[in-house]
Amino acid sequence: MKTTQNATLVQRCKKNPILTRDDVPYPVGTVHNAGIVKHDDRYIMLFRSHIHNGRSIIGKAESRDGFEFTVDPAPFLTPATEGVFAEYEAFGVEDLRITPIEGEYLLTYSAYSRYGVRIALARTKDFTSIERVALITQADLRNVVIFPEKIGGRYVRLDRPHSEIMPWSIWISYSPDLVHWGDSRMLIKPEQYHWDEMKVGPGAPPFKTDSGWLSIYHGVFKTMSGVVYRLGVALHDLEDPAKLIGVADRWILQPEDPWEISGYVPNVVFTCGAVPEDDGTVKIYWGGADTVMCVGTAIIAELVQLCLDDPREPC
């Protein structure tokens, strides 16, 4: 099955945007960049919002169908007020990802403070109580997504360090205990004069297909009037995710709708979550212009085939 050059791989929901600040029962300026997972036959969305001092918190919304969400009356995660987490979350918590693994859900999110940004790890079993586990990176690093099962007896993650030495790229790391990480190596770097030539970063946590682990990532291109954030896909070997089967040369989604082109940060589609379904489709959720939440559906086999049929040259 070949994917044509003009194929529309992601079908936008006609009800987009599916969540805005007007749907939140407490004062916020934005709703965007949400982790999503299915839990007890309900979709759980943990979304980022700017509050009115400009810093970020995490809210929670639920849905039966993955399209119409109801927001909880209070935020789900706000900066800690004591201990080491308070020191490193003082400026806000952002862009949370959710990974189901071993009967619980791992939550990774960006913690901002006067020391920069680093990644915090928390866990929950019911999305009612939450336990902070550890700060799992030094500064300056963002966009950590954890694979939903151990591979070779170890936890595996993708991340994106900030670096001025080379373009911002996607790396892979391993851990025996979720706290100590190492054996890191670079996997995907920006392609010169491509849609992601400025930087790339992990988006939604990878999910398993018959052909490999499929990961959806974001790529950034600099234009004369600012940057454009788009989404792409990569396919990793099931037993060795550091082995890339293919990174699609073309993007799968770019800003097109008015609420993606105009907003708090214009020309942005940014994903932190995707839910594969039993019917062979995947719901992909993205923040539009760092202002609203949107969703679309894609056929998993077509995303996989794009990686196989139209891959870019290896790094």
C-alpha positions as CSV (number, residue, x, y, z in Angstrom):
1,M,0.0,0.0,0.0
2,K,1.6,3.2,-1.2
3,T,0.7,6.6,0.4
4,T,0.3,9.2,-2.3
5,Q,2.1,12.6,-2.2
6,N,-1.2,14.4,-1.7
7,A,-2.8,12.0,0.7
8,T,-4.4,13.6,3.8
9,L,-3.1,11.3,6.5
10,V,-4.8,13.0,9.5
11,Q,-8.5,13.8,9.3
12,R,-9.3,16.7,11.5
13,C,-12.3,16.5,13.7
14,K,-15.1,18.8,12.5
15,K,-15.7,19.9,16.1
16,N,-12.2,21.4,16.5
17,P,-11.2,23.0,18.6
18,I,-12.5,20.4,21.1
19,L,-11.4,22.3,24.2
20,T,-10.8,26.0,24.9
21,R,-10.3,28.2,27.9
22,D,-14.1,28.9,27.9
23,D,-14.6,25.2,28.8
24,V,-12.4,25.5,32.0
25,P,-14.3,26.4,35.2
26,Y,-11.4,28.4,36.6
27,P,-9.5,31.3,35.2
28,V,-7.0,30.4,32.5
29,G,-5.7,32.0,29.3
30,T,-5.0,28.9,27.2
31,V,-5.7,25.2,26.9
32,H,-3.1,23.2,25.0
33,N,-0.4,20.5,24.8
34,A,-2.3,17.7,26.5
35,G,-1.3,14.2,27.4
36,I,-4.1,11.7,26.6
37,V,-4.7,8.1,27.6
38,K,-7.7,5.7,27.8
39,H,-8.5,4.6,31.4
40,D,-11.5,2.5,32.5
41,D,-13.1,3.1,29.0
42,R,-12.8,6.9,29.4
43,Y,-10.3,9.2,27.8
44,I,-8.3,11.2,30.3
45,M,-6.8,14.5,29.1
46,L,-4.2,16.3,31.2
47,F,-3.8,19.7,29.5
48,R,-1.5,22.6,30.0
49,S,-2.9,26.1,30.7
50,H,-1.4,29.5,31.2
51,I,-2.8,31.1,34.3
52,H,-3.1,34.9,34.5
53,N,0.4,35.4,35.8
54,G,1.8,33.8,32.7
55,R,2.9,30.5,34.3
56,S,1.6,27.1,33.5
57,I,-0.5,24.4,35.4
58,I,-2.0,21.1,34.4
59,G,-5.8,20.6,34.2
60,K,-7.8,17.4,33.8
61,A,-10.7,16.6,31.5
62,E,-12.6,13.4,30.7
63,S,-14.5,12.1,27.8
64,R,-16.5,8.9,26.8
65,D,-15.8,9.2,23.0
66,G,-12.5,11.1,22.9
67,F,-14.0,14.1,21.2
68,E,-16.3,15.9,23.8
69,F,-14.5,16.6,27.1
70,T,-15.6,17.9,30.5
71,V,-13.1,19.7,32.6
72,D,-12.7,19.0,36.4
73,P,-13.5,21.9,38.7
74,A,-10.0,22.3,39.9
75,P,-6.5,21.9,38.4
76,F,-4.9,18.4,38.4
77,L,-1.2,19.4,38.9
78,T,0.2,22.7,40.1
79,P,3.8,23.6,41.2
80,A,4.8,21.8,44.4
81,T,5.0,24.0,47.5
82,E,7.6,22.1,49.5
83,G,10.8,20.1,49.1
84,V,13.0,19.8,46.0
85,F,10.1,19.8,43.6
86,A,9.0,23.2,44.9
87,E,12.4,24.5,44.1
88,Y,12.4,23.2,40.5
89,E,8.7,23.8,39.7
90,A,8.5,27.3,40.9
91,F,7.9,28.8,37.5
92,G,5.3,26.3,36.3
93,V,4.6,22.8,35.0
94,E,4.2,22.1,31.3
95,D,3.5,19.7,28.4
96,L,2.7,16.5,30.4
97,R,2.9,13.1,28.7
98,I,1.2,9.9,30.0
99,T,2.5,6.4,29.6
100,P,0.5,3.3,30.8
101,I,2.9,0.6,32.0
102,E,2.8,-2.2,34.6
103,G,-0.7,-1.3,36.0
104,E,0.0,2.4,36.5
105,Y,0.5,5.6,34.5
106,L,3.8,7.4,34.4
107,L,3.6,11.2,34.0
108,T,6.5,13.2,32.6
109,Y,6.4,16.9,32.5
110,S,8.6,20.0,32.1
111,A,9.4,21.7,35.4
112,Y,10.5,25.4,35.1
113,S,12.4,27.4,37.7
114,R,15.1,30.0,37.9
115,Y,17.5,27.2,37.0
116,G,15.9,26.5,33.6
117,V,13.8,23.5,32.6
118,R,14.2,19.9,33.6
119,I,11.9,16.9,33.5
120,A,9.9,15.6,36.5
121,L,8.4,12.1,36.8
122,A,5.2,11.3,38.7
123,R,2.8,8.3,38.8
124,T,-0.8,7.7,39.3
125,K,-3.2,4.7,39.1
126,D,-6.5,6.4,39.1
127,F,-5.9,10.1,38.0
128,T,-7.2,11.1,41.4
129,S,-4.1,10.9,43.5
130,I,-0.6,11.6,42.2
131,E,2.9,10.7,43.5
132,R,5.9,12.7,42.5
133,V,8.8,10.3,41.9
134,A,11.9,12.1,40.9
135,L,13.5,14.8,38.8
136,I,15.0,12.7,36.0
137,T,17.1,15.1,34.0
138,Q,19.4,18.0,34.6
139,A,18.8,21.3,32.9
140,D,18.3,21.9,30.0
141,L,16.1,19.2,28.6
142,R,12.5,18.8,27.5
143,N,9.9,16.5,25.8
144,V,10.5,13.2,27.6
145,V,8.3,10.3,26.5
146,I,8.5,6.8,28.0
147,F,7.8,3.6,26.0
148,P,4.8,1.7,27.4
149,E,6.7,-1.5,28.2
150,K,10.2,-2.5,29.3
151,I,12.6,-3.5,26.6
152,G,15.4,-5.8,27.5
153,G,14.5,-5.4,31.1
154,R,14.9,-1.7,31.1
155,Y,12.6,1.4,30.8
156,V,13.2,3.3,27.6
157,R,12.6,7.0,26.8
158,L,13.0,9.5,24.1
159,D,14.0,13.1,24.9
160,R,15.3,16.3,23.5
161,P,18.3,18.1,25.1
162,H,18.8,21.8,24.3
163,S,22.1,22.2,22.6
164,E,23.9,25.0,20.7
165,I,26.6,22.5,19.5
166,M,24.3,20.8,17.1
167,P,20.6,21.2,16.1
168,W,18.1,20.2,18.8
169,S,17.6,16.4,18.2
170,I,15.8,13.4,19.6
171,W,17.8,11.1,21.8
172,I,17.1,7.7,23.4
173,S,18.0,6.7,27.0
174,Y,17.5,3.7,29.3
175,S,16.9,3.1,33.0
176,P,16.7,0.2,35.4
177,D,14.5,2.0,37.9
178,L,13.0,5.1,36.2
179,V,15.3,7.4,38.2
180,H,18.8,6.8,36.9
181,W,19.1,7.1,33.1
182,G,22.0,6.5,30.7
183,D,23.3,4.7,27.6
184,S,22.1,7.7,25.7
185,R,22.5,8.2,22.0
186,M,21.2,10.6,19.4
187,L,18.5,9.1,17.0
188,I,16.8,11.8,14.9
189,K,18.3,15.2,14.0
190,P,16.8,18.0,11.9
191,E,17.2,17.7,8.2
192,Q,18.8,20.7,6.5
193,Y,16.2,22.8,4.5
194,H,13.4,20.4,5.4
195,W,10.2,21.0,7.3
196,D,12.1,20.2,10.6
197,E,15.4,21.8,9.9
198,M,15.5,24.0,13.1
199,K,14.7,21.4,15.7
200,V,12.8,18.2,16.4
201,G,11.4,16.7,19.6
202,P,9.4,13.7,20.9
203,G,5.6,14.3,20.8
204,A,3.3,11.5,21.9
205,P,4.6,8.4,23.7
206,P,5.4,5.7,21.2
207,F,2.9,2.9,20.6
208,K,3.3,-0.6,19.3
209,T,2.4,-1.8,15.8
210,D,3.0,-5.0,14.0
211,S,5.9,-3.3,12.1
212,G,7.5,-1.5,15.0
213,W,7.1,1.3,17.6
214,L,5.5,4.3,16.0
215,S,6.4,7.6,17.4
216,I,4.9,11.0,16.5
217,Y,7.3,13.9,16.9
218,H,7.3,17.6,16.2
219,G,9.6,19.5,13.8
220,V,10.2,23.2,13.5
221,F,11.0,25.3,10.4
222,K,12.1,28.9,10.6
223,T,10.5,31.3,8.2
224,M,10.9,35.1,7.5
225,S,7.9,35.7,9.8
226,G,8.6,33.2,12.6
227,V,8.7,29.5,13.1
228,V,6.2,26.7,12.0
229,Y,5.6,23.6,14.1
230,R,4.5,20.5,12.2
231,L,4.2,16.8,13.1
232,G,6.0,13.8,11.7
233,V,6.3,10.1,12.3
234,A,9.1,7.6,12.9
235,L,9.2,3.8,13.1
236,H,11.5,2.0,15.7
237,D,12.4,-1.6,15.9
238,L,10.3,-3.5,18.4
239,E,13.2,-5.2,20.2
240,D,15.8,-2.5,19.7
241,P,14.1,1.0,19.6
242,A,17.4,2.6,19.0
243,K,17.3,1.1,15.6
244,L,15.2,3.2,13.2
245,I,13.3,1.3,10.6
246,G,12.3,4.6,8.9
247,V,11.7,8.3,9.6
248,A,9.1,9.7,7.2
249,D,10.5,12.4,5.0
250,R,7.2,14.3,4.9
251,W,5.1,15.8,7.6
252,I,1.7,14.4,8.5
253,L,0.1,17.6,9.9
254,Q,0.8,21.3,9.7
255,P,-1.1,24.4,10.9
256,E,-4.0,25.1,8.6
257,D,-7.1,26.0,10.6
258,P,-7.5,29.5,11.9
259,W,-7.0,28.4,15.6
260,E,-3.7,26.8,14.6
261,I,-2.4,29.7,12.5
262,S,-3.3,32.4,15.0
263,G,-3.1,32.4,18.8
264,Y,-0.7,32.7,21.7
265,V,2.1,31.2,19.5
266,P,1.1,31.3,15.9
267,N,1.6,28.5,13.3
268,V,1.8,25.6,15.8
269,V,0.5,22.1,16.0
270,F,2.1,20.3,18.9
271,T,1.2,16.9,20.2
272,C,1.8,15.3,23.6
273,G,-0.6,12.4,23.2
274,A,-2.1,9.9,20.9
275,V,-4.5,7.0,21.5
276,P,-4.3,3.9,19.3
277,E,-7.7,2.2,18.8
278,D,-8.8,-1.4,18.3
279,D,-10.1,-0.6,14.8
280,G,-6.6,0.3,13.4
281,T,-6.9,4.0,13.8
282,V,-5.2,6.4,16.1
283,K,-6.6,9.6,17.7
284,I,-3.9,12.3,17.6
285,Y,-4.3,15.3,19.9
286,W,-2.6,18.6,19.5
287,G,-2.4,22.1,20.8
288,G,-3.3,24.7,18.2
289,A,-1.2,27.9,18.4
290,D,-0.6,27.1,22.1
291,T,-4.2,28.3,22.7
292,V,-6.7,25.5,22.1
293,M,-6.9,21.6,21.9
294,C,-7.7,19.8,18.7
295,V,-8.0,16.2,17.6
296,G,-7.8,14.2,14.4
297,T,-7.8,10.6,13.4
298,A,-5.4,8.6,11.2
299,I,-5.0,5.0,9.9
300,I,-2.1,3.5,11.7
301,A,-1.1,1.3,8.8
302,E,-0.8,4.4,6.6
303,L,1.5,6.2,9.0
304,V,3.6,3.0,9.2
305,Q,3.7,2.8,5.4
306,L,4.8,6.4,5.1
307,C,7.9,5.5,7.2
308,L,8.6,2.5,5.0
309,D,7.8,4.0,1.6
310,D,9.2,7.5,1.9
311,P,12.0,7.5,4.5
312,R,14.8,10.1,4.8
313,E,18.4,9.3,4.7
314,P,19.8,8.0,8.1
315,C,21.5,10.6,10.3
